[in-house]
Amino acid sequence: MSTAAVGLFEAKTHLSEYVARAERGEEVIITRHNKPVAKIVPLHAKPEVAAKDIPPFIQKTYDMGVPLVDLTKANQLVGEMEDQHFLELTRRLEAEIVAKKKNSPE
């Protein structure tokens, strides 16, 4: 079984392609800021973890059926908030570096 890794934006943009690849038996790892966060696998894939190894909370909530609300928009907003938070931290760090350079004697 082959495995591919893609960024979250790429996965959102081409989701149907990655689902089709999973149907063909491939696994797709989704990353956020270059860190693996999720995996798309074929339904017929053999689970890597035995049920006894799954924490009790996960066992209780693993297959609860269709959610009562559409979480697509909520997930999108959370992803955007995380990206915005990351960008804000980056802007603050850059501003601190500029301020230190202005205040340092040369």
Buried (B, 14 or more C-beta within 10 A) or exposed (E): EEEEBBEBEBBBEBEEEBEEBBEEEBBBBBBBEEEEEEBBBBEEEEEEEEEEEEEEEEEEEEEEEEEEEEEEEEEEEEBEEEBEEEEEEEEEEEEEEEEEEEEEEE
